[in-house]
Amino acid sequence: MATIFIDQERHTARDGENLLQECLALGYDLPYFCWHPALGSVGACRQCAIKQFKDEHDTRGKIVMACMTAVREGARISIHDAEASAFRASVIEWLMINHPHDCPVCDEGGECHLQDMTVMTRHVYRRYRGRKRTFRNQDLGPFVNHEMNRCIQCYRCVRFYRDYAGGRDLDAHALRNHVYFGRHADGVLESEFSGNLVEVCPTGVFTDKTLKRHYTRKWDLQSAPSICVHCALGCNTVPGARQGTLRRIHNRYNGAVNGYFLCDRGRYGYEFVNAPTRIRTPLMRRQRGEALRAATRQEVLAQWRALVDRGAKPIGIGSPRASLEANFALRTLVGAQRFHLGVSDAEHTLLESALALLRESPARVASLREAEGADAVLVLGEDVTNTAPMLALALRQSVRQTHMKIATKLHIPHWDDAAVREAAGSAKAPLFVAAPIATKLDEVATRVFHDAPDEVARLGFAVAGAIEGRKAHRVPDTSDATQALADEIAQALVAAERPLIVSGCGSQSVELLRAAASVAAALCAKGHSAQITFALPECNSGGLALIEGKRLGAAIEALRNGDADTLIVLENDLYRRAGQAAIDALFESAHQVVVIDHTASATSARADIVLPAGTFAESDGTLVNNEGRAQRYFQVFVPNGDVQGSWRWARDLLAAADRGREGDWANLDAIIGACAAAIPALAQIVNAAPGAGFRLAGQKIAREPPRYSGRTALYANVNVHEVQVPADPDSPLAYSMEGYPGEPPPPLIPWFWAPGWNSVQSVNKFQAEIGGALRGGDPGVRLIEPAGADGGAHFDTVPQRFAPRVGAWLLIPLHHIFGSEELSALAPGVRELAPQPYVALNPDDADMLGLAAGELACVDLDPAPCRLLVTRRADLRRGMAGVPVLPWLHFAALPAFAKITKAEASRVEAE
């Protein structure tokens, strides 16, 4: 630490850090544009000018850029010096020469960083009267709107898009004194992280196109702390709603998880909440064969009570996309021994194995922040970009650890981004990607390996054996080339300070998980601080595994043999979990089917009673991410009608069955406490966030900003008086603009705002250190910690070599960031980018079958043969084929061998 003087005041700052960052950390307001905590400094905008003095006797000083000047012991600077202030004001005036006068109609208005910095520099009058430079805007796809005339040339967009996220289709196109930030031509932005341009851009050049369809001013959005439900990483979000409609998703900073960014699926998949497929009223049918009809809450509960009185024997099927509270409530309703996890039997095995391996491992389960800091990474069998996108973004940063080591040797500050990249050149930290197909991470990988899942697992076991150095653990029948690659990977991992092993459930292979655990265990046994992480299938797969329950196959058997006659399904489309014939038989065996869900599906269509559940925006709950971090999400708005959280419906069913004492949960705190008491593995979830009774200065925390408008005007057609604010028994948050005006605890921050900082840059005011943890600690509580033992390798489970079959192909699942996740696929923008059903074949196999790209192939696999368009992929080995994981394309458990033949139809175009 160093002592510095800012406008004659003594402060302690981090030695070697840049002055801009330290001034902000100390609470000073200093304007900037090109600097970003995650991107570092380049000194492009000249907006953060300050006066630097040699010593206490220097009265003249010199102008320097704070973002490009390091903290040194005894440094003396002035922010408020008249010359520095005038310099900053002149920079704003230059930038505003060509900026349009369109704040009242700009989508960014009200949370614009340029607006904030203009006010901060006191620039209030435009002297320029000449013509403004103008540009043509581009159509960049369904997510991002482009308005190039608002650009101030800070270069943040291309620095994030190209340097940080690895995109290549967005660039700075320069001609004389004109710079254009866009694509070479109109077209969909190719990066999976393009939506971050909306928050990275300090002006309104890039804005949210989905918000534009149902636009409202940012100060009129009602928000609450939330968690992304579109994968298992648990990224923190800020959903914004107005008049019962979810309008947008913004990033909510969590230093241990997603930091400053989100993937596009997490940012734009929210529109399923507003979809016409939503279930918004109770439905029921008196007897089989009748159509479902709208019913009242009293009618459906009365029908349930009648079932109980007749001696119904219910079983429950939970869901990996439902909260811990909802799953626990269903478990309480039917009994622990009659609760089933609601995933396919193959996925059940995967989740059991993943949880057991993580609990037994001596390696720490890595957070996303820790994954960024890994200096050697092995990815085994997972297409991370498509199954866990933000983990892929973290791994892209991990390869820069070599950059940082080079910079340290050359005494270049790590924040000096351009200098670090220039010094490091093409050097990168080891990243090895072994997967059945090519992935987008291959472009930054040291070496890649493409083969069947079993062959990838064998490579992993070979790496573990090479690390251990014991001949007894050498994988038999390994080719010389594969063994040489395993030795190379082992050497890189052993040489690293923070090695990371990544695998997951995407390839549906338990052997891959065991191989990854074996590599981590071998590293720990050698004294290395290894870390491990698994990409799990859905947002609460980890939590569901911790609750524990029976297999889906056991539910089918219980209904078939008469051990149960009533089925309760929680937020789950069972047709995605098993073959159609098996699920049809399940429903036929049940005398009554009750479905609690928020979205209509093939399963809800088979129900006798349908209860309308709240989505993440309409309910509260806890999710456990792939790290084992339990995080709380809170209700954003109160839905109309009988829509309520799933756990409340289970509580109501308990009460209707005269078992109210078992589910006497008055609010969220009560059921969280009951869940923590009943399931030891979840005992710590009570600490994930403050309870409903938490107050600051006797006040709740407002969901609405202080400038929220229209509380009477919105409903003037109903009542000219202000409507009563809904009560919230479940959280310390209020559905109001009245509340504690200060900083709430991190799990309860509904949005980031500070005086003078209306944009997302205000997050700086909430951090203990810029770019570090939030003051008070990052949200969430970890439920899984290293075992502290040697763990153990699993060499007894090494699979046999992959053997192609004559006349059949090993069909493997291929995941897509857009389309593979069930809920986000209902959002119009995501659906637009989702692939059509296809089958991918090696070109040689396709030629053997006489199939050209775009022709129809017949794939003979349960539930029934289907015709799919052919895609040719040279990265698929012969004897294998791939099909996309799509909600509307159901297959039995994959991988599985299937016959593929040429369909009779001629070449067709995809619809």
Disulfide bonds with the S-S distance in Angstrom:
none
